[in-house]
Amino acid sequence: MHETLLTAEEVGTRLGLSPRTIYKWAGQKRIPALKVGGALRFRPSELDAWLGAPAPPAWPSPVIPSPVE
């Protein structure tokens, strides 16, 4: 099955984000992407799976000690 690859602009439009954010996330490996001839492209099926995946656990909140009275 052939899947039409998406550009960062198309992904950004679908997600309501700027292409710049999509490029940044791809560089940080936060969103599944591949390079085709030096250009970033995205598989719709991988994006769908990524969107349906549970979010990674957040960093724990820092423990701030209570002031000593």
C-alpha positions as CSV (number, residue, x, y, z in Angstrom):
1,M,0.0,0.0,0.0
2,H,1.4,3.4,-1.0
3,E,1.0,6.2,1.5
4,T,1.3,9.9,0.5
5,L,3.9,11.6,2.8
6,L,3.1,14.9,4.4
7,T,5.2,18.0,4.7
8,A,5.8,19.8,8.0
9,E,3.4,22.5,6.8
10,E,0.6,19.9,6.2
11,V,1.2,18.3,9.6
12,G,1.2,21.7,11.3
13,T,-2.1,22.6,9.7
14,R,-3.6,19.3,10.8
15,L,-2.3,19.7,14.4
16,G,-2.9,23.5,14.7
17,L,0.8,24.1,15.1
18,S,3.4,26.1,13.2
19,P,5.7,24.3,10.7
20,R,8.5,25.6,12.8
21,T,7.2,23.7,15.8
22,I,6.9,20.6,13.7
23,Y,10.5,20.9,12.5
24,K,11.7,21.5,16.1
25,W,9.8,18.4,17.4
26,A,11.1,16.2,14.6
27,G,14.7,17.3,15.4
28,Q,14.0,16.4,19.0
29,K,12.5,13.1,18.0
30,R,9.2,14.1,19.7
31,I,7.2,13.3,16.5
32,P,7.8,10.5,14.0
33,A,9.5,11.8,10.9
34,L,11.8,10.6,8.1
35,K,14.1,12.3,5.7
36,V,13.5,12.0,2.0
37,G,16.2,13.6,-0.1
38,G,17.2,15.9,2.8
39,A,13.6,17.0,3.4
40,L,11.5,16.0,6.4
41,R,8.4,14.0,5.6
42,F,5.7,12.4,7.8
43,R,3.7,9.2,7.3
44,P,0.0,9.8,8.1
45,S,-0.3,6.3,9.7
46,E,2.7,6.9,12.0
47,L,1.2,10.3,13.0
48,D,-2.2,8.6,13.7
49,A,-0.5,6.0,15.9
50,W,1.6,8.8,17.6
51,L,-1.5,10.8,18.3
52,G,-3.3,7.8,19.8
53,A,-0.3,6.8,22.0
54,P,-0.4,7.7,25.7
55,A,1.7,10.8,26.6
56,P,5.0,10.1,28.2
57,P,5.1,10.7,31.9
58,A,5.8,14.3,32.8
59,W,8.8,15.3,34.8
60,P,8.1,15.1,38.5
61,S,7.3,18.3,40.2
62,P,10.2,19.7,42.2
63,V,9.7,19.3,46.0
64,I,9.9,22.7,47.6
65,P,10.5,22.5,51.3
66,S,8.2,24.3,53.6
67,P,9.6,27.3,55.4
68,V,11.0,26.5,58.8
69,E,9.1,28.2,61.6
